[in-house]
Structures are given as structure tokens and as C-alpha cells.
């Protein structure tokens, strides 16, 4: 049984090394591109036109970012079996795996939050724009 468990651990290490390249690529993209682009969406412009333009740009970024999130999550799924192993030899790999998982979860959560925030901000600006137009029409009606 010990021998079988050891063989399984070695197989997991080999699997990890195969999947780690994907983790590194996703992690690098998140750090070098993703986080910077998310920071750019923190301050949204004050006009509906500029906000719609920012939303369009975010949607383009969101497509790419979502693909990286999906690839990272697929790679993590391949490593689900790590949960069952607790030997010292596998510990350093589990730490790396947890680091990748935490980074990916945090980024995907921020991406979702920004997507929602931009969408809600656009809806709010569109509502206020309609209200402003209604008030302007009403004022013109009163003047006539």
C-alpha cells in the first residue's frame, strides 16, 4: 500500500510538472496584463458616451481574461487529486498549487466584480440620461 501511494505521489508530481507550464502562463498574464487592465477600470469617466466606450473596451478585455480564467480553472481541476495526499514530498507542490489557485480565484472574482460594476454604472448613467432628457422636454413644454 505504501509503495502504491508513493507511486501515485510520483505520478502526481509528474502531472503537476506538465500542468505547471499552463499555470505559469496564466499567472504571468494575470500579473503582467490582467491586473493592470483591471486597475484601469477603477476610475470610470463621467459621461455616458465615455462610459459606453470604456464598457466596450472592457468587454474585449473580458473575453481574453475569461479565457485565461477558464484555462487556469481547467488546469486546477486536473490537480484535484492533490487534496488526498499529505506527504512531505508533495507539500511544496501543494503550496505552489494553492498559490496559483488563490491568485486565479482573486483575479476571477475581481473580473466578475468589475464586469458587474461597469454594467450597473452604464445602466445608472442611461437612466439618468433619460431622466435628464425628460426634464429638458418638460421644461420646453412649460416654456411653450
N, C-alpha and C positions, 0 to 999 in steps of 0.2 A: 504494500500500500504506500509506504514511504517512497519507494522507487517510482511508482506511478505518479504520485503527487509531484515529485521532483521533475519528472519528465514533463508533466503538464505545465509546471512553472517555467521550465526552459522553453517550451513551445510558446507560452505567453510572452516571454521576453523577445523571442524571435518575431512574433506577431507585432509586438509593440514597436520594434525597430522598423518594421515595414510601414506601419501606420504613422510613425513619428514624423516622417517626411511631410505628410499631409498636415499634421498638427503644426509643424514649423512654418509651413507656407501660410496657413490660415492665421496663425499667431502673428507672423510678420506683417501680413496685410492689415490685421486689426490695429497693430501698433503704429505702422507707418502711414496708413491711409485712412482706415476706418475711424479711429478716434479723432483724428484731425478734422475729418469731414463732419462728424457729429458735433464737434465744438463750433463749427461754422454755423450750425443751425440754431445755436442758443439764442442769438440776437436776431429776431426777425424784424423785417422792415415795417414801417408804419403805414404803407399804402397797400390797398388791395392788389393793385397791379404788381407791385414788387413782391408781395407775399405769394401771389399765384406763380410768379416766376421762380421763387425760392422753392415752392412746393414741387414744381416740375423738375427742377434740378435735384431735389431730394429724392423724388421718385426714381430717377435714373440711378442715383447712388444706391437707393434702397434695393433695386434689382440685383446689383452686384453684391452688396453687403449680405442680402438674404441668401444668395448662392454660397457665399463663404460660410455663413452660419449653418446652412444645410450640410455642406461638406464636412464641417467640423463636427456636427452632431452625428453624422453617419460614421465618422472615424471613431468617435467616442462609443457608439453602440458596439462597434467591433471589439471594444475593450471592456465591455460589461462583465466579462468573466473574472476580471481582476478583483472584484468585490469579495470573492471566495478565498483569496489567497492572502496570507498574512506573514509569510516568512520574511526574514531579514533580507534575503537576497532580492526579493521583489519589492521591498519597501521604497527604494529610491525611484523605481519606475512608477509606483503608485503615487508618489509625491509629484512627479512630473505630470502624470495623468491628471491629478487633482488640480494642478496649476493651470493646465490647458482648459480643463472643464470650467473652472472658476472664471477664467478670462473670457471664454466663449459665452458663458451664461450672462456675465455682466454686460458684454457688448451687445448681445442679442436683446437683452432687456432694455438697454439704452436706446437701441434702434427702434424697438416697439414703442417706447415712450415718446421718442421724437416724432415718429410717424403719427401717433395719436395727437400729440400736441400741435403739430403743424396742421393736421386735418381740422381739429377743433378751432384753431385760430383762424383758418380760412373761413370756416362756417360762420364764426362770430363776425369777422370783417364783412362777409357777404350780407349778413343780417343787418349790421349797422349801415351798410351802404344802401340797402333797400329802405331802411327807416329814414335815412338822410334824404333819399330821393323822394320819399313820400311826404316828408316835411316841406321840402322845396316846392313840390307840386301843390301842396295845401296852401302854402304862403302865396304862391302865384294866384291861386283861385280866390283867395281872400282879397288880394290887391285888385283883381278884376271885378 
